């Protein structure tokens, strides 16, 4: 009989290695999920924790706006009878683009990388 052994692997610790000199900060989001950031101090001496809080607020606001636009576009496509595969591919492309843009924004504006 084979026994399956679950391996727990925390990717956030590996990702943190990519951001040396930054502090790992955990923030509880409005959705009850814990988000992990690697942050550096702010330009006016704000702590990494303060920067992470600002980054999380920006992330949540941006995610809400993206989600609302995503849902509206999806409903519009359904109502118009758009092909399902085409809509799925288009929405995947837009989601990937949004993820890249918000990641760059958090890094540039707050000095924080969202790790998980």
KOLPA-338666 format. One line per 10 residues: number of its first residue (from 1); their letters; for each residue x, z, y of N, C-alpha, C, O. Coordinates in steps of 0.02 Angstrom, whole numbers, plus 50000, padded with zeros to 5 digits. Example, Ala and Ser with C-alpha at 12.3 -4.5 7.8 and 13.67 -1.06 7.14 Angstrom:
BEGIN
1) as) 50660,50390,49716,50615,50390,49775,50660,50390,49835,50712,50423,49834 | 50642,50354,49888,50684,50357,49947,50645,50394,50002,50670,50402,50057
END
This chain:
BEGIN
1) xxxxxxxxxx) 50042,50000,49941,50000,50000,50000,50044,50000,50062,50093,50037,50066 | 50027,49958,50109,50065,49953,50171,50033,49998,50224,49972,49999,50232 | 50074,50033,50258,50049,50074,50313,50068,50041,50378,50125,50021,50389 | 50019,50035,50420,50032,50006,50486,50051,50063,50533,50017,50114,50539 | 50105,50053,50566,50129,50102,50614,50122,50073,50684,50150,50021,50699 | 50085,50107,50725,50076,50084,50794,50138,50102,50834,50162,50159,50832 | 50164,50054,50868,50222,50066,50911,50198,50068,50983,50169,50021,51009 | 50211,50123,51015,50193,50130,51085,50254,50110,51127,50309,50136,51117 | 50243,50065,51171,50298,50040,51213,50274,50037,51284,50227,50001,51300 | 50305,50075,51327,50286,50078,51397,50324,50025,51437,50383,50035,51453
11) xxxxxxxxxx) 50290,49970,51451,50321,49915,51488,50341,49936,51558,50387,49907,51587 | 50306,49985,51587,50321,50004,51656,50392,50030,51663,50423,50019,51715 | 50419,50063,51612,50487,50088,51617,50537,50030,51615,50589,50033,51647 | 50521,49978,51578,50564,49919,51576,50561,49882,51642,50612,49861,51669 | 50501,49874,51669,50493,49840,51734,50528,49879,51789,50555,49849,51836 | 50527,49945,51785,50559,49986,51837,50634,49973,51840,50664,49981,51893 | 50664,49952,51785,50736,49935,51785,50751,49876,51830,50807,49868,51854 | 50700,49835,51842,50709,49776,51885,50709,49795,51959,50726,49754,52002 | 50691,49857,51974,50687,49880,52043,50728,49944,52052,50700,49997,52064 | 50794,49938,52047,50836,49998,52053,50831,50028,52124,50823,49992,52173
21) xxxxxxxxxx) 50836,50093,52127,50834,50126,52191,50763,50138,52217,50754,50163,52272 | 50715,50121,52177,50646,50133,52198,50617,50191,52158,50639,50206,52102 | 50567,50221,52187,50535,50278,52155,50473,50253,52117,50435,50212,52143 | 50463,50278,52058,50403,50262,52018,50348,50308,52042,50354,50369,52042 | 50292,50278,52064,50236,50316,52092,50172,50296,52056,50158,50237,52047 | 50135,50346,52035,50070,50334,52003,50015,50349,52053,50015,50401,52086 | 49967,50303,52058,49910,50310,52104,49846,50301,52065,49840,50254,52026 | 49799,50346,52075,49734,50339,52043,49690,50295,52086,49676,50311,52144 | 49670,50238,52058,49629,50190,52096,49557,50212,52099,49535,50259,52065 | 49519,50178,52142,49448,50193,52149,49409,50182,52085,49356,50210,52075
31) xxxxxxxxxx) 49437,50140,52041,49404,50124,51978,49421,50174,51923,49399,50167,51866 | 49460,50226,51940,49478,50277,51892,49539,50260,51850,49559,50298,51806 | 49568,50202,51863,49628,50180,51826,49690,50202,51864,49691,50200,51926 | 49741,50223,51827,49804,50241,51859,49848,50179,51865,49862,50145,51816 | 49870,50165,51926,49914,50109,51940,49984,50136,51951,49993,50189,51981 | 50034,50099,51929,50103,50120,51935,50140,50070,51980,50137,50010,51970 | 50174,50097,52030,50213,50057,52077,50285,50079,52075,50301,50136,52059 | 50330,50033,52092,50400,50049,52107,50407,50036,52182,50404,49978,52204 | 50417,50089,52221,50417,50082,52293,50481,50109,52324,50514,50154,52298 | 50497,50080,52381,50551,50106,52421,50520,50139,52483,50462,50127,52498
41) xxxxxxxxxx) 50558,50180,52519,50531,50210,52579,50511,50158,52631,50539,50103,52632 | 50463,50175,52673,50440,50130,52725,50489,50124,52782,50536,50162,52787 | 50477,50075,52826,50523,50063,52881,50528,50120,52931,50578,50127,52966 | 50476,50161,52936,50477,50218,52982,50490,50283,52945,50475,50338,52970 | 50517,50277,52884,50534,50336,52845,50478,50362,52801,50483,50417,52774 | 50424,50323,52793,50370,50345,52749,50397,50353,52679,50442,50316,52657 | 50370,50400,52643,50392,50412,52574,50368,50355,52529,50321,50319,52546 | 50402,50345,52473,50377,50295,52425,50305,50308,52405,50267,50261,52394 | 50285,50372,52399,50216,50388,52381,50168,50364,52435,50114,50339,52420 | 50186,50373,52498,50144,50350,52554,50139,50273,52553,50086,50245,52565
51) xxxxxxxxxx) 50195,50241,52539,50194,50168,52535,50150,50144,52477,50113,50095,52484 | 50154,50179,52421,50113,50161,52363,50039,50169,52379,49998,50128,52359 | 50021,50222,52415,49951,50232,52434,49927,50175,52478,49870,50152,52470 | 49968,50154,52525,49950,50097,52568,49944,50033,52527,49897,49994,52537 | 49990,50023,52482,49989,49963,52440,49926,49962,52396,49894,49910,52388 | 49908,50020,52369,49848,50024,52326,49785,50009,52366,49741,49973,52342 | 49781,50035,52427,49722,50022,52469,49717,49947,52484,49662,49919,52482 | 49773,49916,52499,49773,49844,52513,49755,49805,52450,49718,49756,52453 | 49782,49826,52393,49766,49793,52330,49692,49796,52315,49661,49746,52298 | 49663,49855,52321,49591,49863,52306,49547,49822,52353,49499,49791,52331
61) xxxxxxxxxx) 49563,49823,52417,49524,49784,52465,49529,49709,52449,49478,49674,52449 | 49589,49686,52435,49600,49616,52419,49567,49596,52353,49538,49542,52348 | 49571,49640,52303,49541,49626,52238,49465,49622,52244,49433,49580,52211 | 49436,49664,52285,49363,49663,52295,49342,49596,52326,49295,49565,52304 | 49378,49576,52378,49362,49512,52411,49371,49453,52363,49329,49408,52360 | 49425,49455,52324,49437,49401,52276,49381,49401,52223,49356,49348,52206 | 49363,49459,52198,49311,49464,52147,49244,49438,52172,49208,49404,52135 | 49227,49454,52234,49164,49430,52262,49164,49354,52269,49115,49321,52253 | 49220,49327,52293,49225,49254,52300,49225,49220,52232,49195,49167,52223 | 49259,49251,52183,49262,49225,52115,49191,49221,52086,49172,49169,52058
71) xxxxxxxxxx) 49154,49275,52092,49086,49277,52064,49040,49226,52098,49001,49192,52065 | 49046,49220,52164,49004,49172,52201,49020,49101,52179,48974,49061,52169 | 49084,49085,52172,49103,49018,52151,49081,49004,52080,49059,48949,52064 | 49087,49054,52037,49066,49047,51968,48991,49033,51964,48969,48988,51927 | 48951,49071,52001,48879,49061,52001,48860,48993,52029,48815,48960,52004 | 48895,48972,52080,48883,48906,52110,48897,48851,52059,48858,48804,52054 | 48951,48858,52022,48968,48809,51970,48917,48807,51915,48899,48754,51890 | 48893,48866,51894,48842,48870,51842,48778,48837,51865,48747,48798,51829 | 48757,48853,51926,48696,48824,51953,48701,48748,51961,48651,48713,51955 | 48761,48724,51975,48771,48652,51983,48780,48616,51916,48782,48555,51913
81) xxxxxxxxxx) 48785,48655,51863,48794,48626,51797,48865,48600,51785,48874,48552,51747 | 48913,48630,51817,48983,48609,51808,49005,48620,51736,48982,48666,51703 | 49050,48577,51711,49075,48586,51643,49110,48654,51635,49151,48674,51676 | 49093,48688,51581,49118,48756,51569,49194,48758,51565,49226,48801,51595 | 49224,48712,51527,49297,48712,51519,49331,48700,51586,49380,48733,51602 | 49306,48653,51624,49336,48640,51690,49331,48699,51736,49379,48715,51772 | 49274,48734,51735,49267,48794,51776,49315,48848,51754,49347,48881,51795 | 49321,48857,51689,49366,48909,51662,49438,48895,51682,49474,48941,51702 | 49459,48833,51676,49528,48815,51695,49540,48825,51769,49592,48850,51790 | 49491,48805,51810,49497,48813,51882,49500,48886,51902,49540,48905,51944
91) xxxxxxxxxx) 49458,48927,51872,49457,48998,51888,49521,49033,51865,49546,49079,51897 | 49547,49011,51808,49610,49039,51784,49666,49023,51832,49708,49066,51848 | 49668,48961,51855,49719,48940,51904,49714,48981,51968,49764,49003,51995 | 49653,48991,51992,49643,49029,52053,49661,49103,52044,49689,49134,52089 | 49645,49131,51986,49663,49200,51972,49739,49209,51970,49766,49257,51997 | 49773,49162,51938,49846,49165,51935,49876,49159,52005,49924,49194,52022 | 49848,49115,52046,49871,49108,52115,49861,49171,52155,49904,49191,52194 | 49802,49202,52147,49788,49264,52182,49837,49318,52161,49863,49355,52203 | 49849,49324,52096,49895,49376,52071,49964,49367,52101,49996,49416,52120 | 49988,49306,52105,50053,49293,52135,50054,49310,52209,50103,49339,52234
101) xxxxxxxxxx) 50001,49293,52244,49997,49306,52316,49993,49380,52332,50027,49403,52378 | 49953,49418,52294,49947,49490,52308,50012,49526,52290,50032,49573,52324 | 50045,49504,52238,50109,49533,52218,50160,49524,52274,50195,49571,52292 | 50165,49463,52301,50212,49449,52355,50194,49489,52418,50238,49514,52452 | 50129,49495,52432,50107,49532,52491,50125,49606,52486,50150,49635,52534 | 50112,49636,52428,50128,49708,52420,50203,49720,52427,50225,49770,52455 | 50242,49675,52400,50315,49681,52404,50339,49675,52476,50377,49716,52500 | 50316,49623,52510,50340,49609,52578,50315,49661,52628,50353,49684,52671 | 50252,49680,52623,50222,49724,52672,50236,49798,52660,50247,49836,52708 | 50237,49819,52597,50242,49890,52582,50305,49909,52543,50319,49968,52533
111) xxxxxx) 50344,49859,52521,50403,49874,52482,50387,49903,52414,50424,49943,52386 | 50330,49881,52387,50306,49908,52323,50294,49851,52273,50266,49799,52291 | 50315,49862,52212,50300,49816,52158,50250,49850,52111,50262,49905,52088 | 50195,49816,52099,50144,49843,52053,50170,49831,51982,50178,49774,51960 | 50182,49886,51946,50209,49882,51879,50156,49883,51825,50165,49855,51771 | 50102,49913,51839,50049,49916,51788,49992,49960,51809,49944,49967,51771
END
